[in-house]
């Protein structure tokens, strides 16, 4: 969806897609499905800051809308599923999200590890991906609210994310929410053809396979950015349901695709 919608973004401006997405990795957790749905906006003449602003506004708008229009449903979920759902949604809707770079996030998590306050299963180190346990610690313990982490190491992210001037990080961001972990992932896209070609080469990808994507840069482009919201995780956020398989009619995950 995201790569294809850049065609429309570069010709029409601000666009979005909403459709099924398929996960190649063999993840069988309460937060992953083999097939799920994604809301993917793409915005022309936008950078990483614009991307973070739009994504945060969208999530806060969703939370506020649920609070304003779905009180009877929230009463049900408070009684049967999650007693803190109203407070969590109120926090999301009313308070600006904490923003910190990936480097700052690693430094902050390392302080807690070195002090002995927490012991993670996976190592916290610069250059390694933040795991679910790290993300939840940031949102649930350190900042007690949503967090936006940005400027990730280039080796942790996809080739199409814009390389920063430090040549080590890319203009990518994730929104992490309490009880959910990663809810949104996005980036400013790499609009410079020469840099894009280097990134393709570094990741062992063929230019021929992405000829149409390269043409969006080859004949002139604009700065653009976008993000993806996992729809089922958004439903989890708004209901307090803890297992993603319970918020989609026909859950498909590794080893299970009966319908």
C-alpha positions as CSV (number, residue, x, y, z in Angstrom):
1,X,0.0,0.0,0.0
2,X,2.6,2.6,1.1
3,X,5.0,2.3,-1.8
4,X,2.1,2.2,-4.4
5,X,0.3,5.2,-2.8
6,X,3.4,7.4,-3.3
7,X,2.4,7.4,-7.0
8,X,-0.8,9.1,-6.0
9,X,0.8,11.4,-3.4
10,X,3.3,12.7,-5.9
11,X,0.5,13.5,-8.4
12,X,-2.5,14.5,-6.2
13,X,-1.0,15.7,-2.9
14,X,-2.4,14.4,0.4
15,X,-3.9,10.9,0.0
16,X,-4.5,7.7,2.0
17,X,-5.2,4.0,1.6
18,X,-7.1,1.6,3.8
19,X,-6.7,-2.1,3.0
20,X,-5.3,-5.5,4.0
21,X,-1.6,-5.9,4.8
22,X,0.3,-9.2,5.0
23,X,3.1,-9.9,7.4
24,X,5.9,-12.1,6.1
25,X,7.6,-12.9,9.4
26,X,6.5,-15.8,11.6
27,X,5.0,-13.8,14.5
28,X,2.5,-15.5,16.8
29,X,1.9,-13.1,19.6
30,X,-1.1,-11.2,21.1
31,X,-0.1,-8.2,19.0
32,X,0.5,-9.8,15.6
33,X,-1.5,-11.2,12.7
34,X,-0.5,-12.7,9.4
35,X,-3.2,-10.5,7.7
36,X,-4.3,-7.2,9.2
37,X,-5.6,-3.8,8.0
38,X,-3.7,-0.6,7.7
39,X,-4.6,3.1,7.4
40,X,-1.8,4.7,5.4
41,X,-1.8,8.5,4.8
42,X,0.9,10.0,2.5
43,X,1.5,13.7,2.4
44,X,3.3,15.8,-0.3
45,X,5.6,18.7,0.8
46,X,5.9,17.2,4.3
47,X,8.9,16.3,6.4
48,X,9.3,14.1,9.5
49,X,8.0,16.8,11.9
50,X,4.9,17.2,9.8
51,X,4.5,13.4,9.8
52,X,4.7,13.2,13.6
53,X,2.3,16.1,14.0
54,X,-0.3,14.5,11.7
55,X,0.0,11.1,13.2
56,X,-0.3,12.4,16.8
57,X,-3.3,14.6,15.9
58,X,-5.0,11.6,14.3
59,X,-4.6,9.3,17.3
60,X,-5.7,12.0,19.7
61,X,-8.7,12.7,17.5
62,X,-9.7,9.1,17.5
63,X,-9.4,8.9,21.3
64,X,-11.4,12.0,21.8
65,X,-14.1,10.9,19.4
66,X,-14.5,7.6,21.2
67,X,-14.8,9.5,24.5
68,X,-17.4,11.9,23.1
69,X,-19.6,9.5,21.2
70,X,-19.2,6.0,22.7
71,X,-19.8,6.3,26.4
72,X,-22.1,3.3,26.6
73,X,-19.5,1.1,24.9
74,X,-16.8,2.5,27.2
75,X,-18.9,1.7,30.2
76,X,-19.2,-1.9,29.0
77,X,-15.5,-2.2,28.3
78,X,-14.7,-0.6,31.7
79,X,-16.9,-3.2,33.5
80,X,-15.9,-6.3,31.5
81,X,-12.5,-5.7,29.9
82,X,-10.3,-2.9,31.2
83,X,-11.1,-0.7,34.2
84,X,-8.6,1.9,33.1
85,X,-9.7,2.4,29.5
86,X,-11.4,5.7,30.0
87,X,-8.5,7.2,31.9
88,X,-6.1,6.0,29.3
89,X,-8.1,7.5,26.4
90,X,-8.5,10.7,28.3
91,X,-4.7,10.9,28.8
92,X,-4.1,10.3,25.1
93,X,-6.6,12.9,24.0
94,X,-5.6,15.6,26.4
95,X,-1.8,15.4,26.8
96,X,0.8,16.0,24.0
97,X,2.9,12.9,23.3
98,X,6.5,12.8,24.6
99,X,9.0,12.9,21.8
100,X,12.6,11.7,21.9
101,X,15.1,10.4,19.5
102,X,16.0,6.7,19.3
103,X,19.4,7.6,20.8
104,X,17.8,9.3,23.7
105,X,15.4,6.3,24.2
106,X,18.4,3.9,24.3
107,X,20.2,6.2,26.8
108,X,17.1,6.4,29.0
109,X,16.5,2.7,29.0
110,X,20.2,2.0,29.7
111,X,20.0,4.1,32.8
112,X,17.3,1.9,34.3
113,X,19.2,-1.2,33.3
114,X,22.4,0.0,34.8
115,X,20.7,1.0,38.0
116,X,19.2,-2.4,38.4
117,X,15.6,-1.2,38.3
118,X,14.8,-3.4,35.3
119,X,16.2,-6.5,33.6
120,X,15.1,-7.0,30.0
121,X,15.2,-10.3,28.0
122,X,16.7,-8.4,25.0
123,X,19.7,-6.2,25.2
124,X,19.4,-2.5,25.0
125,X,22.1,-1.2,22.7
126,X,22.4,1.5,20.0
127,X,21.9,0.0,16.6
128,X,19.5,-2.8,17.8
129,X,15.8,-2.6,17.4
130,X,13.6,-1.7,20.3
131,X,11.7,-4.7,21.4
132,X,8.1,-4.8,22.8
133,X,9.4,-4.9,26.3
134,X,11.5,-1.8,25.8
135,X,8.6,0.1,24.2
136,X,6.2,-0.8,26.9
137,X,8.7,0.2,29.6
138,X,9.0,3.6,28.0
139,X,5.2,4.2,27.8
140,X,4.1,2.4,31.0
141,X,6.9,3.2,33.4
142,X,9.2,6.0,32.3
143,X,6.8,8.4,30.7
144,X,3.4,7.0,31.7
145,X,1.8,7.9,28.4
146,X,2.3,7.8,24.6
147,X,5.8,8.3,23.2
148,X,7.1,9.2,19.8
149,X,10.6,7.8,19.0
150,X,12.3,9.1,15.9
151,X,15.5,9.1,14.0
152,X,16.2,5.3,14.0
153,X,19.5,3.7,12.9
154,X,19.4,3.2,9.1
155,X,20.2,-0.5,9.4
156,X,17.0,-1.0,11.4
157,X,14.7,0.5,8.8
158,X,13.6,0.2,5.2
159,X,15.4,1.5,2.2
160,X,12.8,4.2,1.4
161,X,13.2,6.1,4.6
162,X,15.1,9.4,4.2
163,X,18.8,9.3,5.3
164,X,19.7,11.9,7.8
165,X,22.7,14.2,7.5
166,X,24.6,12.1,10.1
167,X,24.6,9.2,7.6
168,X,23.7,6.9,10.5
169,X,20.0,7.4,11.1
170,X,16.9,7.8,9.0
171,X,13.9,10.2,9.4
172,X,11.6,7.5,10.8
173,X,9.3,7.6,13.7
174,X,7.1,5.2,15.8
175,X,4.2,6.1,18.1
176,X,4.2,3.9,21.2
177,X,1.1,3.7,23.4
178,X,0.5,2.3,26.9
179,X,-0.8,-1.3,26.8
180,X,-0.2,-1.6,23.0
181,X,3.4,-0.8,22.2
182,X,3.9,0.3,18.6
183,X,0.7,1.8,17.1
184,X,2.0,3.9,14.3
185,X,5.1,3.6,12.1
186,X,6.1,6.3,9.6
187,X,8.9,8.3,7.9
188,X,9.9,11.0,5.6
189,X,10.6,9.3,2.2
190,X,13.9,9.4,0.4
191,X,13.3,11.7,-2.5
192,X,17.0,11.9,-3.7
193,X,17.5,9.3,-6.4
194,X,21.3,8.8,-5.8
195,X,20.8,8.2,-2.1
196,X,17.8,5.9,-2.8
197,X,20.0,3.9,-5.2
198,X,22.7,3.6,-2.5
199,X,20.2,2.4,0.0
200,X,18.8,-0.2,-2.4
201,X,22.3,-1.5,-3.0
202,X,23.2,-1.6,0.7
203,X,20.2,-3.8,1.3
204,X,20.8,-6.1,-1.6
205,X,17.7,-5.0,-3.6
206,X,17.6,-4.7,-7.3
207,X,17.0,-1.4,-9.0
208,X,15.1,-3.2,-11.8
209,X,12.5,-4.4,-9.3
210,X,11.8,-0.9,-8.2
211,X,12.1,0.9,-11.6
212,X,8.7,2.6,-11.2
213,X,9.5,3.7,-7.7
214,X,12.8,5.2,-8.9
215,X,11.0,7.0,-11.7
216,X,9.1,9.0,-9.1
217,X,12.5,10.5,-8.2
218,X,14.2,10.3,-11.6
219,X,11.9,12.8,-13.3
220,X,11.5,15.2,-10.4
221,X,9.9,14.8,-7.0
222,X,8.8,16.6,-3.9
223,X,9.6,16.0,-0.2
224,X,6.9,13.7,1.1
225,X,6.1,11.6,4.2
226,X,3.6,9.2,5.5
227,X,2.7,6.7,8.2
228,X,0.7,3.5,8.8
229,X,-1.7,2.8,11.6
230,X,-2.6,-0.8,12.3
231,X,-6.4,-0.7,12.4
232,X,-6.8,-3.6,14.8
233,X,-4.2,-2.2,17.2
234,X,-6.2,1.1,17.1
235,X,-9.3,-0.9,18.1
236,X,-7.3,-2.5,20.9
237,X,-6.3,1.0,22.1
238,X,-9.9,2.2,22.1
239,X,-11.4,-0.9,23.8
240,X,-8.8,-2.2,26.1
241,X,-8.9,-5.7,24.5
242,X,-5.5,-7.3,24.9
243,X,-5.4,-9.9,22.2
244,X,-5.4,-8.7,18.6
245,X,-7.2,-11.9,17.5
246,X,-10.3,-10.7,19.4
247,X,-10.7,-7.5,17.4
248,X,-10.9,-8.8,13.8
249,X,-13.7,-11.1,12.6
250,X,-11.6,-13.8,11.0
251,X,-8.1,-13.7,12.5
252,X,-5.4,-15.2,10.3
253,X,-2.0,-16.0,11.9
254,X,0.8,-18.6,11.4
255,X,-0.8,-22.0,11.2
256,X,-4.3,-20.7,11.2
257,X,-6.3,-19.5,8.1
258,X,-9.5,-21.5,8.3
259,X,-11.5,-18.7,6.7
